Amino acid sequence: MPFFRDDKDLPTTGHDWDGIREYDRPTPSWWLWVFWACVLWAVAYWVLMPAWPLVGDYTRGLLGYSQRQVVANDVAKARDAQAGYVKRIAEAPLDAVRTDPELLEFALAAGRSAFAVNCSQCHGQGAQGAPGFPNLNDDDWLWGGSLAEIHRTIRFGVRSGHAETHESQMPAFFKDQLLDARQVNDVAEFVLSLSKRAGDAAAAARGRELFTPNCASCHGDAGQGNKEFGAPSLADAIWLYGGDKASIVRTIAYARRGVMPAWEARLDPVTIKELAVYVHSLGGGK
């Protein structure tokens, strides 16, 4: 028996295209029932639930359901459940938060969430940093890595304009005509020599003579850095803007003046505490 049956007894619409006839077969009853059930369901939904947009509002529905209100209620319940912990963190010193296992667990979870929302855009989701944005997992801190120092940095920022912000200005030695191009190159060679990477010993020797009067007051005689000024160590393998010669030359010539916002006006004190505890826990805190 062929798969397609050409039954001449079936009614047709009378349409014929190149010998192909259009049968006149009604829509199955079950399909019509489902269709009208859907229509009735839609009408009932429009009447009972929020459905139609208006100029400045929307139809509320007879049931008065609001997904916004459901979310608001859920948030309120979560805040009520957390209120005890939040109050304890607000009243406790930072060190007490870190040494109390229950508070520490809550602070780490809250701090991780706050970091993802407010900090990961610059420092990375894993706090690994990027050029110009410090890695928060290592043990190299421009302004100090203790819990209190991290808290202060988050609270007031760096060059943020806040009255208590961390502030330091590195001269743009070439741009400000303090050194010429050759001298900048010599200083870069000396900086490279601090980590045994200099390619021109004579230039590095000349650079040492320039480094002492121009750079040592902030970075130290041996380039060890100084957290009081936010001056990084130049003798390790950690570089904020790149440790290759071209990057070092550019830094000396034109300076780097990164900015971190002061979060005091953006986040509440408890969230700032939680962030400090979380960042300190990443492995680089001292």
N, C-alpha and C positions, 0 to 999 in steps of 0.2 A: 504493500500500500504506500503510495507517495506521501511524503511528509506534508505537503501543501495540497489540500483537496480543492479541485475546481468544481464546486457544486453549483450547477446551473439553476437549481431549484431555490437557492437562497435569494432573498430580495436584494435589489440593488438600488442605488440612488439615481440610476440612469446615466451616470457619468462614465465615460469610456475614453481612456487615453492609450492610443496605440494597442488596443486589444486588452488593456488592463482595466477591469471593471471595479468600481467602488461599491462594496457591499453596504447595505443599510442595516447595521447591527446596533441595537440600543446599548447604552451604557449599563453595565451590570447594576442590579439593585443595591448590592452591598456597597458599591462605590458611592452611589448617590446618598445612601444613609450616612456614610462616613463624612461626605462633603457637608451635608446639612447639619450634622452634629458639630462639625468644626465651626460652621457659621454661627450656630447658637452659642458655642463656647466662647467665640470671639466677642459676641454681643454681651454676654454675661461678664466677661473679663473687663470690657470697656466700662460697664456700669459699676462693678464692684472694686476694681483696682485702678491705681493711677495709670492713665493711658494716653490722653490727648494733650499735646502742647498747646498752650494759649500764648497770648502776646507777652505777658509778664509772669505767667504762672503755668500750671497744668491742672487737669482734672484730677481731683484727689481720690475719687472712688468712694462708694458707700461704706466700705470696710475701714477706710482711713489708714491703710497700710502705707508705710514709708520705709524704704530700705535705708535711707539716711538716718532715720531714727533708730533702726535696728543697730546700725554701726555705732551710732552715738551711745546707745545703751551698752553695747559690748565694751566700748572704750571706757565708759564710766565704771563698769564692773571690774575691768582690768586695773584701773587706777585705784579703786577701792581695795582690791586684793593686794596691791603693791604699796598702799599708803603706809603701812607699818614699817616696811623696809626703807622707803624713801625718807620717812621721818628720822629713822635711826641713822641713816647715812648723813642727812642734813646736820644732825647734832654731833656726830662723831668726828674726831680728828682723822686726817687722811691715814695715818699709820694704824689707827684702830680699825678702819675699814679693811685694810690689807691683812691684819692679823686675826680678824674675826671670820672664821670659815663660812658662816652663813651669809654675812654681809658681803664677803669677797665674792662668793658665787653669784649673788644678785648683781653686784656692781660690775663684774666681768661681763655678764650677759647683757646688761643695759648699756655698758660702755661699748661693747662690740656693735650693738645696733646703732648707737649714736655715731660711732665711727663710720659705719657703712653709709649713713645718710649725709654726714657733714664733712668727713675728712678723706674718704677713699678717692674722691675725684682728683685729688692732688697726690696723696701719698700712696695710692693704690689699694685695691681691695685687701691685699695681704700686707699692707704697710711697707711694701718693698721699696717705695720711693720711685723717683724718676729724675732725670736731669733738672736740677733746680729745686727739687722737693726731697727732703732727707728720707733715707731709709730708717724706719723706726725699730727695726729688728736687730741692728748691730749695736755696738757699744761705743759709738762715736757720736757725741752730743755737742752741738755748737753752744748751747746755753745751759748744759747740765742735764744729767739723766737721773737724778734722784726723784723720788715721788713728788716732793715739794717743788722742785725745779720744773718738772714736767707740768705740774698743775699751774704754776705761774705762767709758763709759756702759753699754754692753752688759754688761760684766762685773759692775758693782756696782749698776746700776739708778738709779732716781730715787725718793727717799723710800721705799725698799724695806725699810728696817730693817737693811740691811747696815751694818757699822761704817764702811765707806768709800763709802757711797752718796752721790750728789749730794743735797744737802739745802738747801732754802730754804722759807721760810714767808711768804707774802704776807698781811698783815693783812686781816681782813674788816672794812673801815672802818665800815660801817653796823651790821653785826651786833654788832661789838665796841664800838659807841658812840664811835668815834673821830671820825666825821663824821656830820652829820645828812643827811637826804634831799636837801635843797637843795644842800649842799656836795658830795655825791656827784654830783649832776647837773652842777654847775659843773666838777668835775674831769673828768667824761666829756666835756664840751664842749671843755675844753682839750686833752684827748687827741685828740679829733677834729680840732682845729685843727692838730695836728702833721702831719697829712696833708691839710691844706687842706679839711677837711670840716665844720668847725664851723658850726652854724646860728644860734648866739646869741653874738655877739662879746663882749657884756658879761659873759655867764656864763663864757665862755672866759677872759676877763681875770681874773675872780675865781678861776677854777680854777687859773690859773697860780700865784697866791699860795698856794694850798693844795698844789699839786703839789710845789713846791720843798721844803717841810719834811717832807712825808709820803711822797713817791714818788721823788724825784730820787736819793736815796742808793743805790737799786738800779737804777732805769731810766735814770739820767743826767739832767742838766739839760735836755737837748733830747730826752729820751725815746729815746735811741739804744740803750738796752739794755746789759746787762753779763753776759757769759757766766760770770763768777766766781760770780754768784748765780743763774744760770739765768733772769735777768730779760730778757724779750723786748724787742726794739725796738718802740716805739709809733709810729714815724714812717714805717713802710712799709705796704705793702698786704697783709702776711702776718699772719693772725690765727689763733691756735690755737683759740679758743673763739667766734670770730665778731667782726667788726669793726663791726657796726651799733651804734647808740647803746644800744639795749636790752641787747645782750650786754655792752657795755663797762660800763654801769651795774651790771649784775648782778655782773660780775667785781670791780669796785671795792667793791661793797656786801658781797659774801659770800665773795670770794676763790676761787681755783681751786688745787687741790692734787692734781694728777694723780700717779699712781704707775706706775712701770715696774718690773717685777721684776728682781732681780739674777740674771743667768743663770749666775753662777759655780758655783752649787750644782746647776744643772740640766743644763748642757752642759759637755763637756770643753774644755780649753784650746784645742785645735786647732780645734774647731768655732766657738768664740768668735772666734778669729783670722780664720777664713774668713768669718764673718758681718761682721766689721768691714771686711774688704777688700771684700766685696760691697756693703755699704751705702755705703762711701766711693766706690765706682765708679758709683753711680747718677746722678751728675752734680752733686750738691750738696756733695760733700766738698771740703775746702780743703787 
